[in-house]
Amino acid sequence: MKKVSLITIIGMLLMSQALSVSSAEVLSLRGSNDLDNTSLAIEKKKQLKKTGGFDRAWELQPPTIPHDISKEKISLKGNSCMKCHSKENFKKEKAPEIGESHYTARNGTVLDKPSSRRWFCDQCHVPQVDAAPLVGNTF
């Protein structure tokens, strides 16, 4: 009986302490910036263009995009990247052809058209901008 009473008292003390902590003022991770304030717009950087493309930082890095893509449209129904980079058009447009890996389904089957998991090019391939690094890097 003493054991049950002792456990009940300890439980009540812990509960009262938890309630007092939860009612304490929580400071925002935003610091002194109020949630209702409008944040500053990020300065848009100019995309770099380079004939022949950019060097890769590591062996299997997806190639970066050496041209402006602001007017390119990619949706479930269409991909404007294919007008230059598809098997049918890359020679005529003097553009790199999309890799053979893009024509492989998840189960390893080779497809006639790009796999749906490789359809959204700008998930992996990104344009370059003239911007200072956000953090130091010794890579």
C-alpha positions in Angstrom: 0.0 0.0 0.0 2.9 2.4 0.8 4.4 1.6 -2.6 1.1 2.6 -4.4 0.9 5.8 -2.4 4.5 6.7 -3.1 4.0 6.1 -6.9 0.8 8.1 -6.9 2.5 11.1 -5.2 5.5 11.0 -7.5 3.2 10.8 -10.5 1.2 13.8 -9.3 4.4 15.8 -8.8 5.6 15.0 -12.3 2.3 15.9 -13.8 2.2 19.3 -12.0 5.7 20.0 -13.1 4.9 19.1 -16.7 1.9 21.4 -16.7 3.9 24.3 -15.4 6.6 23.8 -18.1 4.0 23.6 -20.9 2.4 26.8 -19.8 5.8 28.6 -19.9 6.4 31.0 -22.8 7.9 29.3 -25.8 10.4 31.4 -27.8 10.2 31.3 -31.6 13.0 29.9 -33.7 12.4 33.1 -35.8 13.9 35.1 -33.0 12.3 38.5 -32.7 10.6 38.3 -36.1 6.9 38.1 -35.7 5.0 35.4 -37.7 2.7 38.1 -39.1 5.6 40.1 -40.6 6.4 39.7 -44.2 9.8 38.2 -44.8 12.3 39.8 -47.1 12.3 38.6 -50.7 15.4 36.6 -51.8 17.5 38.4 -54.3 17.2 36.6 -57.7 20.6 35.6 -59.1 21.5 35.6 -62.8 21.7 32.2 -64.3 25.1 31.4 -65.8 25.4 30.3 -69.4 28.3 28.3 -70.7 28.8 26.6 -74.1 29.8 23.0 -73.6 28.4 22.9 -70.1 30.0 23.0 -66.6 32.5 20.6 -65.1 31.1 18.1 -62.6 32.2 18.2 -58.9 32.1 14.4 -58.6 32.0 11.4 -61.1 28.3 10.6 -61.0 26.9 14.1 -60.5 24.0 14.9 -62.8 25.1 17.4 -65.4 24.2 21.0 -64.5 22.1 23.1 -66.9 24.3 25.6 -68.9 21.3 27.8 -70.1 18.3 29.7 -68.9 15.3 27.5 -68.0 12.9 30.1 -66.7 10.5 29.6 -69.6 10.8 25.8 -69.7 7.6 23.9 -68.6 7.5 20.4 -67.2 4.2 18.8 -66.3 2.6 15.4 -66.3 1.6 15.9 -69.9 4.6 17.6 -71.4 8.3 18.3 -70.9 9.8 21.2 -72.9 13.3 19.9 -72.3 12.5 17.0 -74.7 12.3 19.4 -77.7 16.1 19.6 -77.6 17.3 16.7 -75.5 15.2 13.7 -76.8 16.6 10.9 -78.9 14.8 12.4 -81.9 16.0 16.0 -81.6 19.3 16.2 -79.8 21.5 16.0 -83.0 19.4 18.6 -84.9 19.5 20.9 -81.8 23.2 20.2 -81.1 22.3 19.4 -77.5 23.3 16.5 -75.2 21.0 13.5 -75.4 19.4 12.4 -72.1 21.2 9.4 -70.6 20.3 5.8 -71.3 19.5 5.4 -67.6 16.5 7.7 -68.1 14.9 5.0 -70.3 15.1 2.3 -67.7 12.0 1.5 -65.6 12.3 0.7 -61.9 12.2 -3.1 -62.6 15.0 -2.8 -65.1 12.9 -2.9 -68.3 14.2 -0.7 -71.1 11.5 1.7 -72.3 10.9 3.6 -75.6 10.4 6.9 -73.9 11.8 8.4 -70.7 10.8 6.7 -67.4 8.2 8.6 -65.4 10.6 8.6 -62.5 13.1 10.6 -64.6 10.6 12.9 -66.3 11.0 16.0 -64.0 14.5 17.0 -65.1 15.0 19.8 -62.7 14.9 17.5 -59.7 18.5 16.5 -60.4 19.7 18.9 -63.2 19.9 22.5 -62.0 21.1 25.7 -63.6 24.1 27.5 -62.2 24.0 31.0 -60.7 26.6 33.5 -59.8 26.2 33.4 -56.0 28.6 33.2 -53.0 28.4 30.0 -51.0 26.0 30.1 -48.1 28.5 28.2 -45.9 32.2 27.6 -46.1 33.3 24.4 -47.9 36.6 22.6 -48.1 35.3 19.8 -50.4 
